[in-house]
Amino acid sequence: MSDLPEAGTFQLVSTSWELAESLPSLEHALNEAGDPALCVLRYELVEFTTRSGVEVSYRKPVVEVVGHLAGGQEGVRLAA
C-alpha cells in the first residue's frame, strides 16, 4: 500500500484482543513517526494445542510503524 498512497485509508475490523491491547503502544509509535506514518500490516500465524489436546491455529493482525512516509498522503490515521 505504500506504493499506492492515493488509494486512501481503509478500515481493519478485528476481534483480536492482542491487537486491542497493542493500541496504546501503536498510537505512541504513530505519534513519534509523524503524519503520515509508514506502517507494515501483517498476519502472524499462531498455533498451539490446548490441554485437552485440541489443535488451534489462527492468524493475528500485527501493525508495525516503520517510519515517516515522506511525500505521502496527509491525514492517514488510526481509527479505533
GUSE-704600 format. One record per residue: residue number from 1; residue in three letters; chain; x, y, z of N, C-alpha, C in turn. Coordinates in Angstrom, 1 decimal, padded with zeros to 4 digits. Example, Ala and Ser with C-alpha at 12.3 -4.5 7.8 and 13.67 -1.06 7.14 Angstrom:
[node 1,"ALA","A",[013.2,-005.7,007.8],[012.3,-004.5,007.8],[013.2,-003.3,007.8]]
[node 2,"SER","A",[012.8,-002.2,007.1],[013.7,-001.1,007.1],[012.9,000.0,007.9]]
//
This chain:
[node 1,"MET","A",[000.8,-001.2,000.0],[000.0,000.0,000.0],[000.9,001.3,000.0]]
[node 2,"SER","A",[002.1,001.2,000.4],[002.9,002.4,000.5],[003.2,002.9,-001.0]]
[node 3,"ASP","A",[003.1,002.0,-001.9],[003.3,002.4,-003.3],[002.1,003.0,-003.9]]
[node 4,"LEU","A",[000.9,002.9,-003.2],[-000.3,003.5,-003.7],[-001.0,004.4,-002.6]]
[node 5,"PRO","A",[-000.3,005.4,-002.1],[-000.9,006.2,-001.1],[-002.2,006.9,-001.5]]
[node 6,"GLU","A",[-002.4,007.0,-002.8],[-003.7,007.6,-003.3],[-004.8,006.7,-003.2]]
[node 7,"ALA","A",[-004.6,005.4,-002.8],[-005.7,004.5,-002.6],[-006.5,004.9,-001.4]]
[node 8,"GLY","A",[-005.9,005.7,-000.5],[-006.7,006.2,000.6],[-006.6,005.3,001.9]]
[node 9,"THR","A",[-007.4,005.6,002.8],[-007.4,004.9,004.1],[-008.4,003.7,004.0]]
[node 10,"PHE","A",[-008.3,002.8,004.9],[-009.1,001.6,004.9],[-009.4,001.3,006.4]]
[node 11,"GLN","A",[-010.4,000.5,006.6],[-010.8,000.1,008.0],[-010.5,-001.4,008.2]]
[node 12,"LEU","A",[-009.8,-001.7,009.3],[-009.5,-003.0,009.6],[-010.3,-003.4,010.8]]
[node 13,"VAL","A",[-011.1,-004.4,010.6],[-012.0,-004.9,011.7],[-011.4,-006.2,012.2]]
[node 14,"SER","A",[-011.2,-006.3,013.5],[-010.5,-007.5,014.1],[-011.1,-007.7,015.4]]
[node 15,"THR","A",[-011.3,-009.0,015.8],[-011.7,-009.4,017.1],[-010.5,-009.8,018.0]]
[node 16,"SER","A",[-009.3,-009.5,017.5],[-008.1,-009.9,018.2],[-007.9,-009.0,019.5]]
[node 17,"TRP","A",[-007.8,-009.7,020.6],[-007.6,-009.0,021.9],[-006.1,-008.5,021.9]]
[node 18,"GLU","A",[-005.2,-009.2,021.3],[-003.8,-008.8,021.2],[-003.7,-007.5,020.5]]
[node 19,"LEU","A",[-004.5,-007.3,019.4],[-004.4,-006.1,018.7],[-005.0,-004.9,019.5]]
[node 20,"ALA","A",[-006.1,-005.2,020.2],[-006.7,-004.2,021.1],[-005.8,-003.8,022.2]]
[node 21,"GLU","A",[-005.0,-004.7,022.8],[-004.1,-004.4,023.8],[-002.9,-003.6,023.3]]
[node 22,"SER","A",[-002.6,-003.8,022.0],[-001.4,-003.1,021.5],[-001.7,-001.7,021.0]]
[node 23,"LEU","A",[-003.0,-001.2,021.0],[-003.3,000.1,020.5],[-002.6,001.2,021.2]]
[node 24,"PRO","A",[-002.5,001.3,022.5],[-001.8,002.4,023.2],[-000.3,002.5,022.7]]
[node 25,"SER","A",[000.4,001.4,022.6],[001.8,001.5,022.1],[001.8,001.8,020.6]]
[node 26,"LEU","A",[000.8,001.4,019.8],[000.8,001.7,018.4],[000.5,003.2,018.2]]
[node 27,"GLU","A",[-000.4,003.7,019.0],[-000.7,005.2,019.0],[000.6,006.0,019.3]]
[node 28,"HIS","A",[001.3,005.6,020.3],[002.6,006.3,020.7],[003.5,006.2,019.5]]
[node 29,"ALA","A",[003.7,005.0,018.9],[004.6,004.9,017.8],[004.2,005.8,016.6]]
[node 30,"LEU","A",[002.9,005.8,016.3],[002.4,006.7,015.2],[002.7,008.2,015.5]]
[node 31,"ASN","A",[002.5,008.6,016.8],[002.8,010.0,017.1],[004.3,010.3,017.0]]
[node 32,"GLU","A",[005.1,009.3,017.3],[006.6,009.5,017.2],[007.0,009.6,015.7]]
[node 33,"ALA","A",[006.4,008.8,014.9],[006.8,008.8,013.5],[006.3,010.0,012.7]]
[node 34,"GLY","A",[005.3,010.7,013.2],[004.8,011.9,012.5],[003.7,011.5,011.5]]
[node 35,"ASP","A",[003.1,012.5,010.9],[002.0,012.2,010.0],[002.4,012.6,008.6]]
[node 36,"PRO","A",[002.3,011.8,007.6],[001.8,010.4,007.6],[002.9,009.4,008.0]]
[node 37,"ALA","A",[002.5,008.3,008.6],[003.4,007.3,009.0],[003.4,006.1,008.0]]
[node 38,"LEU","A",[004.5,005.5,007.9],[004.6,004.2,007.1],[004.5,003.0,008.0]]
[node 39,"CYS","A",[003.6,002.2,007.8],[003.3,001.0,008.7],[003.3,-000.3,007.9]]
[node 40,"VAL","A",[003.6,-001.4,008.6],[003.5,-002.7,008.0],[002.4,-003.4,008.7]]
[node 41,"LEU","A",[001.4,-004.0,007.9],[000.4,-004.8,008.5],[000.6,-006.2,008.1]]
[node 42,"ARG","A",[000.7,-007.1,009.0],[000.9,-008.5,008.7],[000.0,-009.3,009.6]]
[node 43,"TYR","A",[-000.2,-010.5,009.1],[-001.0,-011.5,009.9],[000.0,-012.6,010.3]]
[node 44,"GLU","A",[000.2,-012.7,011.6],[001.1,-013.8,012.1],[000.3,-015.0,012.5]]
[node 45,"LEU","A",[000.9,-016.2,012.1],[000.2,-017.4,012.4],[000.5,-017.8,013.9]]
[node 46,"VAL","A",[-000.5,-018.1,014.6],[-000.4,-018.6,016.0],[-001.0,-020.0,016.0]]
[node 47,"GLU","A",[-000.2,-020.9,016.6],[-000.6,-022.3,016.7],[-000.3,-022.9,018.1]]
[node 48,"PHE","A",[-001.2,-023.6,018.6],[-001.0,-024.2,019.9],[-001.9,-025.4,020.1]]
[node 49,"THR","A",[-001.6,-026.2,021.1],[-002.5,-027.3,021.4],[-003.0,-027.1,022.8]]
[node 50,"THR","A",[-004.4,-027.2,023.0],[-005.0,-027.0,024.3],[-004.6,-028.1,025.2]]
[node 51,"ARG","A",[-004.9,-027.9,026.5],[-004.6,-029.0,027.5],[-005.4,-030.3,027.2]]
[node 52,"SER","A",[-006.6,-030.1,026.5],[-007.4,-031.2,026.2],[-007.0,-031.9,024.8]]
[node 53,"GLY","A",[-006.0,-031.3,024.2],[-005.4,-032.0,023.0],[-006.0,-031.4,021.7]]
[node 54,"VAL","A",[-006.8,-030.3,021.8],[-007.3,-029.7,020.6],[-006.3,-028.8,020.0]]
[node 55,"GLU","A",[-006.0,-029.0,018.7],[-005.0,-028.1,018.0],[-005.8,-026.9,017.5]]
[node 56,"VAL","A",[-005.2,-025.7,017.8],[-005.8,-024.4,017.5],[-004.8,-023.7,016.6]]
[node 57,"SER","A",[-005.3,-023.0,015.6],[-004.4,-022.1,014.8],[-005.3,-021.0,014.3]]
[node 58,"TYR","A",[-004.7,-019.8,014.3],[-005.4,-018.6,013.8],[-004.3,-017.6,013.4]]
[node 59,"ARG","A",[-004.7,-016.6,012.7],[-003.8,-015.5,012.4],[-004.2,-014.3,013.1]]
[node 60,"LYS","A",[-003.2,-013.6,013.7],[-003.5,-012.4,014.5],[-002.9,-011.2,013.7]]
[node 61,"PRO","A",[-003.6,-010.1,013.7],[-003.0,-008.9,013.0],[-002.0,-008.2,013.8]]
[node 62,"VAL","A",[-000.9,-007.8,013.2],[000.2,-007.1,013.8],[000.4,-005.8,013.0]]
[node 63,"VAL","A",[000.5,-004.7,013.6],[000.8,-003.4,012.9],[002.1,-002.9,013.5]]
[node 64,"GLU","A",[003.1,-002.7,012.6],[004.4,-002.2,013.0],[004.6,-000.8,012.3]]
[node 65,"VAL","A",[004.9,000.2,013.0],[005.3,001.5,012.5],[006.8,001.5,012.1]]
[node 66,"VAL","A",[007.1,001.7,010.8],[008.5,001.6,010.4],[009.1,003.0,010.1]]
[node 67,"GLY","A",[008.3,004.1,010.1],[008.8,005.4,009.9],[007.9,006.4,009.4]]
[node 68,"HIS","A",[008.4,007.5,008.9],[007.6,008.6,008.4],[007.5,008.4,006.9]]
[node 69,"LEU","A",[006.4,008.6,006.3],[006.1,008.4,004.9],[006.3,009.8,004.2]]
[node 70,"ALA","A",[007.5,010.0,003.7],[007.9,011.3,003.0],[007.1,011.4,001.8]]
[node 71,"GLY","A",[006.4,012.6,001.6],[005.7,012.9,000.4],[004.4,012.1,000.3]]
[node 72,"GLY","A",[003.9,011.5,001.4],[002.7,010.7,001.3],[001.5,011.5,001.5]]
[node 73,"GLN","A",[000.4,010.8,001.6],[-000.9,011.4,001.7],[-001.1,011.9,003.1]]
[node 74,"GLU","A",[-001.6,013.1,003.2],[-001.8,013.7,004.5],[-003.1,013.1,005.1]]
[node 75,"GLY","A",[-003.2,013.0,006.4],[-004.4,012.6,007.1],[-004.5,011.1,007.3]]
[node 76,"VAL","A",[-003.5,010.3,007.0],[-003.5,008.9,007.3],[-003.5,008.7,008.8]]
[node 77,"ARG","A",[-004.5,008.0,009.3],[-004.6,007.9,010.8],[-005.1,006.5,011.2]]
[node 78,"LEU","A",[-005.0,006.3,012.5],[-005.5,005.1,013.1],[-006.9,005.4,013.6]]
[node 79,"ALA","A",[-007.9,004.6,013.1],[-009.3,004.8,013.6],[-009.6,003.6,014.5]]
[node 80,"ALA","A",[-009.9,003.9,015.7],[-010.2,002.8,016.6],[-011.7,002.6,016.8]]
//
